[in-house]
Amino acid sequence: MRSRRLSFVAGWAAVGLLAVAGFATFGTPDADPDDVQAQAAAASIGHTAGAYAGLSFALLGEEAAVAVTAQSTDDSETATLAQDTADDVSTGETAGSGTIASPTSGWLSEVEVRALVELYFEPTDVNRAVRIAWCESRFDPNSVDMKTGGVGLFNHLPQYWDERATNAGFPGVDATDAEASTAAAAWEVYDGAGWEIFNCR
């Protein structure tokens, strides 16, 4: 039990260090394109490592609960149920709650989103577009707004997506494609209805 506590402390320390490194990554707003690519890669690695750490804590917490249940009873039926639950946890499934989320999400880092936005938006509009992307999707290209049905990084409504994607030079591309979503948003801002298309402004 002591080793499990130490592993939790070590894990949280690692997550804390990753968070500090992540904040340090965003410290240079006027970097050249090579630096932006390197920072994007580093941020993605940090994001993925954090996701793995979170999943590990979830799994370790479930395993600890299963171990306590198995040790606190001599009833073979309950022990068998505990073992079955442990097997589900090891395969990433929990009874009654579907599957545990994948450790690798599709979320982009701010550096990655900013690099995309800089390709399609005017320099004076980059910060505004990045803020809108965060507000609309939390930088998740796969996001879906349950109220409006908006999809993607900039939450384009399905009924407008095909036209916007074609106008932006991405015909037939899915709305969850981050670059296509960004290009379509920029096209709509400069050649369409303007900033008013977004819920967040």
C-alpha positions in Angstrom: 0.0 0.0 0.0 2.9 2.3 0.8 4.4 1.7 -2.6 1.1 2.6 -4.2 1.0 5.9 -2.3 4.6 6.7 -3.4 3.6 5.9 -7.0 0.7 8.4 -6.8 3.0 11.1 -5.3 5.6 10.4 -8.1 2.9 10.5 -10.7 1.6 13.9 -9.5 5.1 15.3 -9.4 5.6 14.2 -13.0 2.3 15.8 -14.0 3.3 19.0 -12.2 6.7 19.1 -14.0 4.9 18.6 -17.4 2.5 21.5 -16.5 5.5 23.8 -15.8 7.2 22.7 -19.0 4.0 23.3 -20.9 3.6 26.9 -19.6 7.3 27.6 -20.4 6.6 26.5 -24.0 4.2 29.3 -24.6 6.6 32.1 -23.6 7.8 33.2 -27.0 5.0 34.7 -29.2 7.2 35.9 -32.1 9.1 32.7 -32.9 10.2 31.8 -36.4 8.3 28.9 -38.2 10.9 26.3 -37.2 10.6 27.2 -33.5 6.8 27.1 -33.8 7.0 23.5 -35.2 9.4 22.4 -32.5 7.2 24.0 -29.8 4.1 22.3 -31.3 5.8 19.0 -31.2 6.9 19.5 -27.6 3.4 20.6 -26.5 1.8 17.6 -28.2 4.2 15.3 -26.4 3.4 17.0 -23.1 -0.3 16.8 -23.8 -0.1 13.1 -24.6 2.0 12.3 -21.6 -0.5 14.2 -19.4 -3.3 12.2 -20.9 -1.5 8.9 -20.2 -0.8 10.0 -16.6 -4.5 10.8 -16.1 -5.5 7.4 -17.4 -3.0 5.7 -15.2 -4.4 7.4 -12.1 -7.9 6.4 -13.1 -6.8 2.8 -13.6 -4.7 2.6 -10.5 -7.6 4.0 -8.5 -10.0 1.4 -9.8 -7.4 -1.4 -9.2 -6.9 -0.2 -5.6 -10.7 -0.3 -5.0 -10.9 -3.8 -6.5 -7.9 -5.0 -4.3 -9.6 -3.8 -1.2 -12.9 -5.5 -2.1 -11.1 -8.8 -2.8 -9.1 -8.7 0.4 -11.9 -7.7 2.7 -14.1 -10.8 2.0 -13.7 -14.5 2.1 -16.8 -15.0 0.0 -15.7 -16.6 -3.3 -18.5 -15.1 -5.3 -17.6 -11.6 -4.3 -13.9 -12.3 -4.9 -14.7 -13.6 -8.4 -16.7 -10.5 -9.1 -13.8 -8.4 -7.9 -11.4 -10.3 -10.2 -13.8 -9.8 -13.2 -13.9 -6.1 -12.5 -10.1 -6.0 -12.4 -10.0 -7.8 -15.7 -12.4 -5.1 -17.1 -10.2 -2.3 -15.8 -7.1 -3.9 -17.3 -8.8 -3.9 -20.7 -9.9 -0.3 -20.3 -13.6 -1.1 -19.6 -15.7 -0.5 -16.5 -19.1 -2.0 -15.8 -21.9 0.4 -16.4 -19.7 3.2 -17.7 -18.7 2.1 -21.2 -15.0 2.4 -21.9 -12.4 4.6 -20.3 -11.4 7.4 -22.6 -8.5 6.9 -24.9 -5.2 8.2 -23.4 -4.5 10.0 -26.7 -7.2 12.6 -27.3 -7.5 14.7 -30.5 -7.0 18.0 -28.7 -4.5 20.4 -30.2 -2.1 22.6 -28.2 -2.4 26.4 -28.3 0.8 26.5 -30.3 -0.6 24.1 -33.0 -3.9 26.1 -33.2 -2.0 29.4 -33.4 0.2 28.0 -36.2 -2.9 27.0 -38.2 -4.6 30.3 -37.6 -1.5 32.3 -38.7 -1.7 30.5 -42.1 -5.2 31.8 -42.9 -6.0 34.8 -40.7 -4.6 38.3 -41.0 -1.9 39.0 -38.3 -4.1 41.5 -36.5 -6.8 38.9 -36.2 -4.7 35.9 -35.0 -5.3 36.4 -31.3 -9.0 36.9 -31.8 -9.3 33.7 -33.9 -7.3 31.6 -31.4 -9.6 32.8 -28.6 -12.7 32.0 -30.7 -11.3 28.5 -31.4 -10.8 27.9 -27.7 -14.2 29.2 -26.8 -15.9 27.2 -29.6 -14.2 23.8 -29.2 -11.5 24.0 -26.4 -9.0 23.2 -29.3 -10.7 19.8 -30.0 -11.1 19.3 -33.8 -13.6 16.5 -33.0 -15.9 18.6 -30.8 -19.6 18.7 -31.4 -21.9 21.3 -29.9 -24.8 19.4 -28.5 -27.1 22.5 -28.8 -26.3 23.8 -32.3 -24.8 20.7 -33.9 -21.6 22.7 -34.8 -18.6 20.5 -35.5 -14.9 21.0 -35.4 -12.3 23.4 -34.2 -14.5 26.5 -35.1 -17.8 24.7 -34.7 -19.2 25.0 -38.2 -22.8 24.2 -38.6 -23.4 21.1 -40.7 -25.8 22.9 -43.1 -23.1 25.4 -44.1 -20.0 23.2 -43.9 -19.8 21.9 -47.5 -20.1 25.3 -49.0 -17.6 26.8 -46.6 -15.1 24.0 -47.1 -15.4 24.2 -50.9 -15.0 28.0 -50.8 -11.9 27.7 -48.6 -10.3 25.1 -51.0 -11.1 22.0 -49.0 -14.0 20.3 -50.9 -15.2 17.0 -49.5 -13.0 17.3 -46.4 -14.6 16.5 -43.0 -15.5 19.3 -40.6 -13.3 17.6 -38.0 -10.2 18.4 -40.1 -8.5 21.2 -38.1 -6.9 22.9 -41.1 -10.0 22.8 -43.2 -12.0 24.2 -40.2 -9.6 27.0 -39.8 -9.4 27.8 -43.5 -13.2 27.8 -43.7 -13.5 30.1 -40.7 -11.1 32.5 -42.2 -12.9 32.5 -45.6 -16.2 33.1 -43.9 -14.7 36.0 -41.8 -13.1 37.8 -44.8 -15.4 36.8 -47.7 -18.6 35.7 -46.1 -20.7 36.8 -43.1 -17.8 37.9 -41.0 -17.2 37.3 -37.3 -20.9 37.0 -36.6 -20.9 33.3 -37.7 -19.3 32.4 -34.3 -21.2 32.0 -31.0 -18.1 33.3 -29.4 -16.8 36.7 -30.6 
